[in-house]
């Protein structure tokens, strides 16, 4: 969410309103677990909101689980 120059919500909104990118799944990966920010992420079109753990091992495990979910579980739309 907190990025230099443009915040993550603005990037998300741009991606979801652009006809060329609106179909892409967007995962928000952030250190914020504030309810208002989670709600805003989904309201702006995020497909998932993931809070980064502080511990590196936990972070690596969470990313591994996210990758497995999106590569092995989710059915992508037909081409």
Residue frames as qw, qx, qy, qz and C-alpha x, y, z in Angstrom:
[[0.000, 0.887, 0.461, 0.000, 0.00, 0.00, 0.00],
 [0.202, -0.921, 0.128, 0.309, 2.76, 2.41, 0.95],
 [0.760, 0.222, 0.299, 0.533, 4.85, 2.81, -2.16],
 [0.239, -0.421, 0.092, 0.870, 6.82, 5.81, -3.38],
 [0.088, 0.100, -0.404, -0.905, 4.97, 8.31, -5.58],
 [0.621, -0.134, -0.390, -0.667, 1.76, 6.24, -6.11],
 [0.470, -0.268, 0.715, -0.442, 0.09, 4.21, -3.38],
 [0.132, -0.017, 0.979, 0.152, -0.99, 0.61, -3.87],
 [0.368, 0.554, 0.650, -0.368, -4.69, 1.46, -3.92],
 [0.339, 0.729, -0.151, -0.575, -4.15, 3.86, -6.81],
 [0.061, 0.368, -0.854, -0.362, -2.19, 1.18, -8.71],
 [0.251, 0.236, 0.930, -0.127, -4.97, -1.33, -8.00],
 [0.387, 0.673, 0.376, -0.506, -7.64, 1.09, -9.19],
 [0.258, 0.645, -0.455, -0.557, -5.71, 1.83, -12.39],
 [0.034, -0.184, 0.956, 0.224, -5.25, -1.88, -13.13],
 [0.244, 0.372, 0.872, -0.206, -8.89, -2.72, -12.49],
 [0.368, 0.735, 0.261, -0.507, -10.26, 0.15, -14.59],
 [0.127, 0.560, -0.607, -0.549, -7.97, -0.49, -17.56],
 [0.884, 0.249, -0.001, -0.396, -9.65, -2.78, -20.14],
 [0.639, 0.499, -0.583, 0.051, -6.29, -4.43, -20.88],
 [0.254, 0.288, -0.798, 0.464, -5.54, -5.40, -17.27],
 [0.558, -0.308, 0.221, -0.738, -8.89, -5.52, -15.46],
 [0.927, -0.042, -0.272, -0.255, -9.12, -9.31, -15.83],
 [0.513, 0.369, -0.668, 0.392, -5.75, -9.96, -14.13],
 [0.700, -0.595, -0.390, 0.068, -5.91, -11.37, -10.60],
 [0.147, 0.694, -0.334, 0.621, -4.41, -8.87, -8.18],
 [0.738, -0.431, -0.453, 0.255, -3.02, -9.92, -4.81],
 [0.079, -0.875, 0.204, -0.432, -2.29, -7.14, -2.35],
 [0.807, -0.144, -0.395, 0.415, 0.74, -8.01, -0.23],
 [0.026, -0.752, 0.135, -0.644, 1.20, -5.56, 2.62],
 [0.319, 0.043, -0.735, 0.597, 2.18, -5.23, 6.25],
 [0.342, -0.133, 0.214, -0.905, -1.11, -3.50, 7.11],
 [0.164, -0.282, -0.945, -0.021, -3.86, -5.55, 8.71],
 [0.206, 0.214, 0.318, -0.900, -6.18, -2.59, 9.30],
 [0.397, 0.458, 0.785, -0.127, -9.79, -3.53, 8.59],
 [0.336, 0.808, 0.120, -0.470, -10.40, -0.32, 6.64],
 [0.092, 0.620, -0.628, -0.461, -7.47, -1.02, 4.32],
 [0.277, 0.033, 0.953, 0.122, -8.50, -4.65, 3.79],
 [0.396, 0.643, 0.595, -0.276, -12.04, -3.53, 2.94],
 [0.240, 0.811, -0.170, -0.506, -10.72, -0.82, 0.60],
 [0.124, -0.391, 0.824, 0.390, -8.49, -3.33, -1.20],
 [0.295, 0.296, 0.905, 0.074, -11.43, -5.61, -1.94],
 [0.297, 0.776, 0.368, -0.418, -13.67, -2.66, -2.79],
 [0.164, 0.754, -0.383, -0.507, -11.11, -1.52, -5.38],
 [0.832, 0.407, -0.244, -0.288, -11.04, -5.01, -6.93],
 [0.036, -0.537, 0.838, -0.096, -8.26, -6.99, -5.23],
 [0.801, -0.011, -0.526, -0.287, -8.69, -10.74, -5.57],
 [0.796, -0.349, -0.410, 0.278, -6.79, -11.37, -2.34],
 [0.110, -0.869, 0.260, -0.406, -5.35, -9.31, 0.50],
 [0.881, -0.095, -0.360, 0.292, -2.34, -10.87, 2.21],
 [0.324, -0.915, 0.204, -0.129, -0.68, -9.51, 5.32],
 [0.624, 0.481, -0.533, 0.309, 3.10, -9.97, 5.41],
 [0.788, -0.568, -0.169, 0.167, 4.46, -11.54, 8.58],
 [0.103, -0.928, 0.358, -0.004, 7.47, -9.83, 10.14],
 [0.639, -0.398, 0.643, 0.140, 9.41, -13.09, 10.51],
 [0.280, 0.519, -0.611, -0.528, 11.16, -14.06, 7.27],
 [0.057, -0.030, 0.995, 0.072, 10.47, -17.81, 7.60],
 [0.327, 0.512, 0.678, -0.414, 6.76, -17.15, 8.12],
 [0.340, 0.678, -0.140, -0.637, 6.82, -14.76, 5.16],
 [0.147, 0.368, -0.827, -0.399, 8.48, -17.36, 2.92],
 [0.158, 0.194, 0.962, -0.112, 5.96, -20.03, 4.01],
 [0.365, 0.617, 0.418, -0.558, 3.02, -17.71, 3.36],
 [0.325, 0.611, -0.406, -0.597, 4.31, -16.91, -0.14],
 [0.007, 0.157, -0.966, -0.206, 4.79, -20.61, -0.83],
 [0.261, 0.400, 0.829, -0.292, 1.17, -21.27, 0.18],
 [0.367, 0.680, 0.089, -0.628, -0.08, -18.39, -1.97],
 [0.209, 0.477, -0.694, -0.498, 1.87, -19.70, -4.97],
 [0.089, 0.056, 0.994, 0.033, 0.49, -23.21, -4.47],
 [0.338, 0.543, 0.597, -0.484, -3.05, -21.89, -4.20],
 [0.387, 0.710, -0.086, -0.582, -2.83, -19.80, -7.37],
 [0.240, 0.474, -0.751, -0.393, -0.97, -22.43, -9.41],
 [0.090, 0.017, -0.996, -0.024, -2.62, -25.66, -8.24],
 [0.141, 0.416, 0.784, -0.439, -6.06, -24.76, -6.93],
 [0.307, 0.602, 0.131, -0.725, -7.48, -21.85, -8.90],
 [0.571, 0.425, 0.632, 0.307, -9.07, -22.47, -12.29],
 [0.091, -0.345, 0.185, 0.916, -8.08, -19.62, -14.60],
 [0.587, 0.562, 0.224, -0.538, -10.62, -18.25, -17.04],
 [0.771, 0.292, 0.487, 0.289, -10.64, -19.88, -20.49],
 [0.253, -0.381, 0.332, 0.825, -8.58, -18.17, -23.17]]
